[in-house]
Amino acid sequence: MVLSSVGNGKEVTVKNIDGGRGLRSKLYSMGLIPGVVLKVINQNSAGPVIIGVRDSRLAIGRGMAEKIIVE
């Protein structure tokens, strides 16, 4: 399943990132690496997906969120 389809308040584990080297590098530098557990804080139909990773909150664009495979 992709991150953009996860409901608010759910915890998921990052499995893979379906993107090019640039996208993977950017997400890895923000701590979104395979195996990390994250929590979806706010995922509305419009606007960015807000997630909690470790002790940080991140806003991920919907296009990026559709390339993050989670379980």
Sequence and secondary structure as in RCSB ss.txt:
>XXXX:A:sequence
MVLSSVGNGKEVTVKNIDGGRGLRSKLYSMGLIPGVVLKVINQNSAGPVIIGVRDSRLAIGRGMAEKIIVE
>XXXX:A:secstr
 BGGG  TT EEEEEEE S HHHHHHHHHTT  TT EEEEEE  SSS EEEEETTEEEEE HHHHTTEEE 
